């Protein structure tokens, strides 16, 4: 089953190094703009860029919420740490999948990304 999940770049839509690198940039914050402008014709890069954009929007929204959570001792801090850790894991997974040429659907935010039409 592990062999079925891992697909080479050609089979999943990535055309190798350039597309994989652009897809990986999608998960690095504001750098999501680069793949959206440079590789707008690549469905593989676009799918990663949509997820990276949704992740960036979620990080910004949570950044404002986190500012309020700082004032709630212990529980607020724990919530903040857990959510930022989740974001970090999603970034690492996204970059790893993109560099290996795999397409994937991000947990929680993946369904929102599919709704973007560009």
C-alpha positions in Angstrom: 0.0 0.0 0.0 2.9 2.4 0.7 4.1 1.9 -2.8 0.7 2.9 -4.2 0.6 6.1 -2.3 4.0 7.3 -3.5 3.8 8.2 -7.1 6.7 9.5 -9.3 6.6 13.1 -10.4 5.5 12.2 -14.0 2.5 10.1 -12.9 1.2 12.7 -10.4 1.5 15.7 -12.7 4.8 17.2 -11.7 7.3 17.4 -14.5 10.3 17.1 -12.4 12.5 19.5 -10.5 11.1 22.9 -11.6 7.5 22.1 -10.9 8.4 20.3 -7.7 10.3 23.3 -6.4 7.6 25.7 -7.4 5.0 23.5 -5.6 7.2 23.4 -2.5 7.4 27.2 -2.5 3.6 27.2 -2.1 3.8 26.2 1.5 6.3 28.8 2.5 4.0 31.7 3.5 3.8 34.7 1.2 6.0 32.9 -1.3 2.8 31.2 -2.5 2.5 34.1 -4.9 5.6 33.0 -6.9 4.2 29.6 -8.1 0.8 31.2 -8.7 2.4 33.8 -11.1 5.1 31.7 -12.7 3.5 28.3 -13.1 -0.2 29.2 -13.6 -0.6 26.6 -16.4 0.6 23.6 -14.3 -2.3 21.8 -12.7 0.2 20.1 -10.3 1.7 23.3 -9.1 -1.7 24.9 -8.9 -3.1 22.2 -6.7 -0.2 22.7 -4.2 -0.5 26.5 -4.5 -4.2 26.4 -3.6 -3.5 24.5 -0.5 -0.6 26.7 0.4 -2.8 29.8 0.0 -5.5 28.4 2.2 -2.8 27.5 4.8 -1.5 31.0 4.7 -4.9 32.5 5.1 -5.6 30.2 8.1 -2.2 31.2 9.6 -3.1 34.9 9.4 -6.5 34.4 10.9 -5.1 32.4 13.7 -2.4 34.9 14.2 -5.1 37.5 15.2 -6.9 34.9 17.4 -3.6 33.9 19.0 -3.0 37.5 20.0 -6.1 37.2 22.2 -5.2 33.7 23.5 -2.0 35.1 25.0 -4.1 36.7 27.7 -5.7 33.4 28.8 -3.1 31.7 31.1 -2.1 28.1 30.5 -5.1 26.9 28.4 -4.7 29.7 25.9 -1.0 29.1 25.6 -1.5 25.3 25.1 -4.1 25.9 22.4 -1.7 28.3 20.7 1.2 25.9 20.8 -0.9 23.0 19.4 -2.3 25.0 16.5 1.1 26.4 15.5 2.5 22.9 15.7 -0.3 21.7 13.4 0.6 24.5 10.9 4.3 23.6 11.1 3.5 19.9 10.4 1.3 20.8 7.4 4.1 23.0 6.0 6.7 20.2 6.4 4.3 17.6 4.9 3.4 19.9 2.0 7.0 20.7 1.1 8.0 17.0 1.4 5.1 15.9 -0.8 5.8 18.6 -3.3 9.5 17.9 -3.6 8.9 14.2 -4.1 6.4 14.9 -6.8 3.3 13.6 -5.0 -0.1 15.2 -4.9 -2.0 15.1 -1.7 -5.0 16.6 0.1 -4.1 18.5 3.2 -6.1 17.5 6.3 -8.7 20.1 7.5 -8.0 22.7 4.8 -7.7 20.5 1.6 -11.4 20.6 0.9 -11.4 24.4 1.1 -8.5 24.6 -1.4 -10.4 22.6 -4.0 -13.1 25.4 -4.1 -10.6 28.0 -5.4 -11.1 28.5 -9.1 -8.0 30.0 -10.7 
